Amino acid sequence: MTWSTLVLTQSQLRVEVIGTLAVRILFFILPAAFFLLFDSIIPSLAVGLKIQSAPALPTRTGGVQGAKKSKGTPPWWQVIGVSLFNVLLSVGIQVLVELLFTEVLHMRSAMKITTTLPMPWSIAKDVLRGLVIREVLQYYIHRFLHRPAHPNTFSTLHKKWNHSITAPYSFTAYYDHPLPYLLLHFLPIYLPTLFFRPHILTHLLLLALTTLEETLVASGYATLPGIMLGGIARRQDRHMQSRGRGNFAPWGFMDWLHGTSVGGDVMEDVIDEADKHQVKERAGGMLDDAAEQGREGVKEDVSSQHEWRPNNDDGAYHDEVTPHSDDETPAAQYTEKPSDTSAQLTTEAACSRSTDIATTVGSAATKEGLKQGLYDLHDVMKGSITDAVIPRK
């Protein structure tokens, strides 16, 4: 079924509801269920991947630090139930808004649902704008829930529900009382849609990106793909551990601007993640380059020491040597065939030393260490080739 056929044969409300539910199922419910099963079936392996180790195993500790769970700690099955209820509640509110616009107020639908597909530039612009607005709205709403001038109903409910868990797992992403959940997770995504009215496919793409991000970030795993998700996950984990002292926005830029970062800001996390991902790749590339240069350089130097020319009438190749006097034994009067043994040994020696330096470079945790490693690699490569041609005594 093509997109045009779907739009022409189904009502706009049904297309919106089915699309929203499909995104939530594919990018939240299924991944969160998989992570929960993994943590439950193979806890010995999962505990080594978690930021908080054992406390982050939901079926064993309930996502709480400490040996004993408090009375207010919800069991994992309750967390799943509340999270699913909140997801369905947000979809139900979308339905009510659409019915209000189209049936009561007789206005156009909140989202643009047409057979024409949006252009790539339009998709990129609307998604980026939605992400920026979400970052700003979630920061101030989340900060309001934690630092109001006077405690209110929303802040009390959020603290009692969401922050009863200090070691997050994926289903805790949407575990909260319905009121603060709608305020913190639903409105920052849905309000820009109501205001700018993008194409429904653009809205679904934005919803898929944010849903997958929240699912992965709340998983509690220390290693996540990309250079952004790892830092976001660590900041989210610190937010839960500190019970809301900082790290209010998902990306961390608003926390960086306002000075509310806890345990390092977004800039430090991006640099750390970039070094973690790129240093290994660079080290691997330098290792291959060093080995290849060592082989080529040694082969050239070894071959330059022996020139094989046919110096007899029989056409055989002989080692060309300096003439000897009569009282000296002509050491190179015999015919020999070229051998690659010396070249192979010297190549292995050069590659071995190059490998050691490349490994050292790969383990460099700072830019200064990487730079010094490159200089060492250059010096040792040069020395390896020299030793291969003129062995040290």
C-alpha positions as CSV (number, residue, x, y, z in Angstrom):
1,M,0.0,0.0,0.0
2,T,1.4,3.4,-1.0
3,W,1.1,6.6,1.0
4,S,-1.4,8.1,-1.4
5,T,-3.6,5.0,-1.2
6,L,-3.4,5.1,2.6
7,V,-4.4,8.7,2.8
8,L,-7.2,8.4,0.2
9,T,-8.7,5.2,1.8
10,Q,-8.4,6.1,5.5
11,S,-9.7,9.0,7.6
12,Q,-7.1,11.6,8.7
13,L,-7.8,10.8,12.3
14,R,-7.1,7.1,11.8
15,V,-3.9,7.8,9.9
16,E,-2.7,10.0,12.8
17,V,-3.6,7.5,15.5
18,I,-2.2,4.5,13.7
19,G,1.0,6.4,12.9
20,T,1.5,7.6,16.5
21,L,0.8,4.2,18.0
22,A,3.2,2.5,15.5
23,V,6.0,4.9,16.5
24,R,5.5,4.4,20.2
25,I,5.4,0.6,19.8
26,L,8.5,0.4,17.5
27,F,10.7,2.9,19.3
28,F,9.6,2.6,22.9
29,I,7.6,-0.5,23.9
30,L,9.6,-3.1,21.9
31,P,13.1,-1.8,22.7
32,A,12.2,-1.3,26.4
33,A,10.8,-4.8,26.6
34,F,13.9,-6.2,24.9
35,F,16.2,-4.3,27.4
36,L,14.1,-5.6,30.3
37,L,14.4,-9.2,29.2
38,F,18.1,-8.8,28.6
39,D,18.6,-7.4,32.1
40,S,16.5,-10.2,33.6
41,I,17.7,-13.2,31.7
42,I,21.5,-12.4,31.6
43,P,22.0,-10.2,34.7
44,S,25.7,-11.2,35.0
45,L,26.3,-9.6,31.6
46,A,23.9,-6.7,31.9
47,V,25.4,-5.5,35.2
48,G,28.7,-4.8,33.5
49,L,27.0,-2.6,30.9
50,K,25.0,-0.5,33.3
51,I,26.2,2.9,34.6
52,Q,25.1,2.1,38.1
53,S,25.8,-1.7,37.8
54,A,23.6,-3.9,40.1
55,P,21.1,-1.2,41.2
56,A,20.0,-0.7,37.6
57,L,18.7,-4.2,37.2
58,P,14.9,-3.6,37.5
59,T,13.6,-7.0,38.2
60,R,16.1,-7.5,41.1
61,T,16.5,-4.1,42.7
62,G,13.5,-2.1,41.3
63,G,15.9,0.6,40.0
64,V,16.9,1.9,43.4
65,Q,20.3,2.2,44.9
66,G,20.9,0.5,48.2
67,A,20.3,-3.0,49.6
68,K,16.7,-2.4,50.5
69,K,13.9,-0.8,48.6
70,S,11.7,1.8,50.3
71,K,8.0,1.5,50.6
72,G,7.5,4.1,47.9
73,T,9.6,2.2,45.3
74,P,7.3,0.9,42.6
75,P,7.9,-2.7,41.3
76,W,9.0,-3.1,37.7
77,W,5.6,-4.3,36.5
78,Q,3.9,-1.2,38.0
79,V,6.4,1.0,36.1
80,I,5.5,-0.8,32.9
81,G,1.8,-0.4,33.5
82,V,2.0,3.4,34.3
83,S,4.3,4.0,31.3
84,L,1.9,2.3,28.9
85,F,-1.0,4.2,30.4
86,N,0.7,7.5,29.8
87,V,1.5,6.6,26.2
88,L,-2.1,5.7,25.5
89,L,-3.3,8.9,27.4
90,S,-1.2,11.1,25.1
91,V,-2.7,9.4,22.0
92,G,-6.1,9.9,23.5
93,I,-5.5,13.6,24.0
94,Q,-4.4,13.9,20.4
95,V,-7.7,12.3,19.3
96,L,-9.7,14.8,21.4
97,V,-7.7,17.8,20.0
98,E,-8.4,16.6,16.4
99,L,-12.1,16.1,17.1
100,L,-12.2,19.6,18.7
101,F,-10.6,21.2,15.7
102,T,-12.5,19.3,13.0
103,E,-15.9,18.5,14.5
104,V,-16.6,21.2,17.0
105,L,-14.7,24.2,15.7
106,H,-14.9,23.1,12.1
107,M,-11.2,24.0,11.5
108,R,-8.6,22.1,9.6
109,S,-6.8,19.3,11.3
110,A,-3.8,20.0,13.6
111,M,-1.5,18.2,11.2
112,K,-1.2,18.4,7.5
113,I,-2.2,15.0,6.0
114,T,-2.0,15.1,2.2
115,T,-1.0,12.7,-0.5
116,T,1.9,15.0,-1.4
117,L,5.1,14.0,0.4
118,P,7.2,16.8,2.1
119,M,10.4,17.9,0.6
120,P,13.7,17.0,2.3
121,W,14.6,20.6,3.1
122,S,11.1,21.0,4.7
123,I,11.5,17.9,6.7
124,A,15.0,18.9,8.0
125,K,13.8,22.4,8.9
126,D,10.7,21.3,10.8
127,V,12.5,18.5,12.6
128,L,15.4,20.7,13.7
129,R,13.0,23.4,14.8
130,G,11.0,20.9,16.8
131,L,14.1,19.6,18.5
132,V,15.2,23.1,19.5
133,I,11.8,24.0,20.9
134,R,11.6,20.8,22.8
135,E,15.0,21.4,24.3
136,V,13.9,24.9,25.5
137,L,10.4,23.9,26.7
138,Q,11.6,20.8,28.6
139,Y,14.3,22.7,30.4
140,Y,12.0,25.3,31.9
141,I,9.2,22.9,32.5
142,H,11.5,20.4,34.2
143,R,13.2,23.1,36.2
144,F,9.7,24.3,37.3
145,L,8.9,20.8,38.5
146,H,12.0,20.7,40.6
147,R,12.7,24.3,41.7
148,P,9.4,26.1,42.0
149,A,9.3,29.2,44.2
150,H,6.7,27.4,46.2
151,P,6.0,23.6,46.0
152,N,2.9,22.8,43.9
153,T,0.9,19.8,42.9
154,F,2.9,19.1,39.8
155,S,6.3,19.3,41.5
156,T,5.1,17.1,44.4
157,L,3.7,14.4,42.1
158,H,6.8,14.4,39.9
159,K,9.1,14.0,42.9
160,K,6.9,11.3,44.4
161,W,6.5,9.2,41.2
162,N,9.3,9.7,38.8
163,H,12.1,10.2,41.4
164,S,11.1,7.2,43.5
165,I,13.6,5.5,41.1
166,T,17.2,6.4,41.2
167,A,18.7,3.9,38.8
168,P,16.7,4.3,35.5
169,Y,15.8,1.6,33.0
170,S,14.0,2.2,29.7
171,F,10.4,1.9,31.0
172,T,11.1,4.7,33.5
173,A,11.4,7.1,30.6
174,Y,7.6,7.6,30.8
175,Y,7.0,6.6,34.4
176,D,5.4,9.6,36.1
177,H,2.1,10.8,37.3
178,P,-0.1,11.6,34.3
179,L,-0.2,15.3,35.0
180,P,3.6,16.0,35.1
181,Y,4.1,13.4,32.3
182,L,1.8,15.4,29.9
183,L,3.5,18.6,31.0
184,L,7.1,17.4,30.6
185,H,6.9,14.8,27.7
186,F,3.8,15.4,25.7
187,L,3.4,19.2,25.4
188,P,7.0,20.0,24.3
189,I,6.5,17.8,21.2
190,Y,2.9,18.4,20.5
191,L,2.7,22.2,21.0
192,P,5.1,23.0,18.1
193,T,3.0,20.7,15.9
194,L,-0.1,22.6,16.7
195,F,1.6,26.0,16.1
196,F,3.5,25.3,12.9
197,R,1.3,22.5,11.5
198,P,4.0,20.3,9.7
199,H,3.3,17.4,7.5
200,I,2.3,14.3,9.5
201,L,5.3,12.3,8.3
202,T,7.6,15.1,9.6
203,H,5.8,15.0,12.9
204,L,6.1,11.2,13.1
205,L,9.8,11.4,12.2
206,L,10.3,13.9,15.1
207,L,8.3,11.7,17.4
208,A,10.3,8.6,16.4
209,L,13.7,10.4,17.0
210,T,12.7,11.8,20.4
211,T,11.0,8.5,21.5
212,L,14.1,6.4,20.6
213,E,16.4,8.9,22.3
214,E,14.4,8.8,25.5
215,T,14.2,5.0,25.5
216,L,18.0,4.6,25.0
217,V,18.9,7.4,27.4
218,A,16.8,5.9,30.2
219,S,18.1,2.4,29.6
220,G,21.0,2.9,32.1
221,Y,23.6,1.5,29.7
222,A,27.0,3.1,29.8
223,T,27.8,2.6,26.1
224,L,25.4,4.0,23.4
225,P,25.9,4.7,19.7
226,G,27.0,8.1,18.5
227,I,28.7,11.0,20.3
228,M,25.6,12.5,21.8
229,L,23.6,9.7,23.3
230,G,26.3,8.6,25.7
231,G,26.6,12.0,27.3
232,I,22.8,12.4,27.4
233,A,22.5,9.1,29.2
234,R,25.1,10.0,31.8
235,R,23.5,13.3,32.5
236,Q,20.1,11.7,32.8
237,D,21.5,9.1,35.2
238,R,23.1,11.9,37.3
239,H,19.7,13.7,37.3
240,M,18.0,10.6,38.8
241,Q,20.8,9.9,41.3
242,S,20.8,13.5,42.5
243,R,17.0,13.5,42.7
244,G,16.7,16.5,40.4
245,R,19.4,18.9,41.4
246,G,20.3,19.6,37.7
247,N,20.4,18.3,34.1
248,F,16.9,19.4,33.3
249,A,17.1,19.4,29.5
250,P,17.7,16.3,27.3
251,W,20.6,17.6,25.2
252,G,22.2,19.7,28.0
253,F,22.7,22.9,26.1
254,M,20.2,24.8,28.2
255,D,21.8,23.4,31.4
256,W,25.2,24.6,30.1
257,L,23.9,28.1,29.4
258,H,22.2,28.4,32.8
259,G,24.9,26.6,34.8
260,T,22.6,23.8,36.1
261,S,24.7,20.9,34.8
262,V,25.5,18.1,37.3
263,G,28.6,16.0,37.0
264,G,30.0,17.7,33.9
265,D,28.3,19.7,31.1
266,V,27.4,18.9,27.5
267,M,30.7,20.2,26.1
268,E,32.8,17.9,28.2
269,D,30.6,14.9,27.3
270,V,30.8,15.6,23.6
271,I,34.6,15.9,23.7
272,D,34.9,12.7,25.8
273,E,32.6,10.8,23.4
274,A,34.4,12.2,20.3
275,D,37.8,11.1,21.7
276,K,36.5,7.7,22.7
277,H,35.1,7.0,19.2
278,Q,37.7,8.7,17.0
279,V,41.0,7.8,18.8
280,K,40.3,4.0,18.4
281,E,39.6,4.5,14.7
282,R,42.7,6.7,14.2
283,A,44.8,4.2,16.1
284,G,43.6,1.4,13.9
285,G,44.3,3.4,10.8
286,M,47.8,4.4,11.9
287,L,48.5,0.8,12.8
288,D,47.7,-0.3,9.3
289,D,49.6,2.6,7.7
290,A,52.6,2.0,9.9
291,A,52.7,-1.7,9.0
292,E,52.4,-1.0,5.3
293,Q,55.0,1.8,5.4
294,G,57.3,-0.5,7.3
295,R,57.0,-3.3,4.7
296,E,57.5,-1.0,1.7
297,G,60.4,0.9,3.3
298,V,62.2,-2.2,4.3
299,K,61.8,-3.8,1.0
300,E,63.2,-0.8,-0.8
301,D,66.2,-0.5,1.5
302,V,67.0,-4.2,1.4
303,S,66.7,-4.4,-2.4
304,S,68.9,-1.3,-2.8
305,Q,71.8,-3.2,-1.0
306,H,71.8,-6.0,-3.5
307,E,71.7,-5.5,-7.2
308,W,71.3,-8.7,-9.1
309,R,72.8,-8.6,-12.6
310,P,73.7,-11.4,-15.0
311,N,77.5,-11.1,-14.9
312,N,78.3,-14.4,-16.6
313,D,77.7,-15.8,-20.0
314,D,75.3,-18.4,-18.6
315,G,72.8,-15.6,-17.8
316,A,72.7,-16.6,-14.1
317,Y,72.2,-13.9,-11.5
318,H,75.1,-13.2,-9.2
319,D,75.7,-10.9,-6.3
320,E,77.8,-8.0,-7.6
321,V,80.6,-7.4,-5.1
322,T,83.8,-5.5,-4.9
323,P,86.9,-7.3,-6.5
324,H,89.2,-9.0,-4.0
325,S,93.0,-9.2,-4.0
326,D,94.8,-12.5,-4.8
327,D,95.6,-13.3,-1.2
328,E,91.9,-12.9,-0.1
329,T,89.3,-15.6,-0.4
330,P,86.7,-14.5,-2.9
331,A,83.7,-14.8,-0.7
332,A,81.1,-14.0,-3.4
333,Q,82.5,-16.1,-6.3
334,Y,79.5,-18.4,-6.2
335,T,76.1,-18.0,-7.7
336,E,73.2,-17.4,-5.3
337,K,69.5,-16.8,-5.7
338,P,67.8,-13.8,-4.1
339,S,66.2,-14.5,-0.8
340,D,63.4,-12.7,1.0
341,T,64.3,-14.0,4.4
342,S,66.2,-10.9,5.5
343,A,63.5,-8.6,4.2
344,Q,60.8,-10.7,5.9
345,L,62.6,-10.5,9.3
346,T,63.3,-6.8,9.1
347,T,59.7,-6.2,8.0
348,E,58.4,-8.1,11.0
349,A,60.7,-6.2,13.3
350,A,59.6,-2.8,11.9
351,C,56.0,-3.8,12.0
352,S,56.3,-5.1,15.6
353,R,57.8,-1.8,16.8
354,S,55.3,0.2,14.8
355,T,52.4,-1.8,16.4
356,D,53.6,-1.0,19.9
357,I,53.7,2.7,19.2
358,A,50.3,2.7,17.4
359,T,48.8,0.9,20.4
360,T,50.2,3.5,22.7
361,V,48.7,6.2,20.5
362,G,45.4,4.5,20.5
363,S,45.3,4.5,24.3
364,A,46.0,8.3,24.5
365,A,43.2,9.9,26.4
366,T,44.1,13.5,25.5
367,K,44.9,15.5,22.4
368,E,48.4,16.1,23.8
369,G,49.0,12.4,24.2
370,L,47.8,11.7,20.7
371,K,50.1,14.3,19.3
372,Q,53.1,13.0,21.2
373,G,52.2,9.5,20.1
374,L,52.4,10.6,16.5
375,Y,55.9,12.0,17.0
376,D,57.0,8.8,18.7
377,L,55.6,6.8,15.8
378,H,57.5,8.8,13.3
379,D,60.8,8.5,15.2
380,V,60.5,4.7,15.8
381,M,59.5,4.1,12.2
382,K,62.6,5.9,11.0
383,G,64.7,4.0,13.5
384,S,63.2,0.7,12.6
385,I,64.0,1.1,8.9
386,T,67.6,2.2,9.8
387,D,68.1,-0.8,12.0
388,A,66.7,-3.1,9.3
389,V,69.3,-1.9,6.8
390,I,72.2,-1.3,9.2
391,P,71.8,-3.6,12.3
392,R,73.1,-2.2,15.5
393,K,76.1,-4.0,17.1
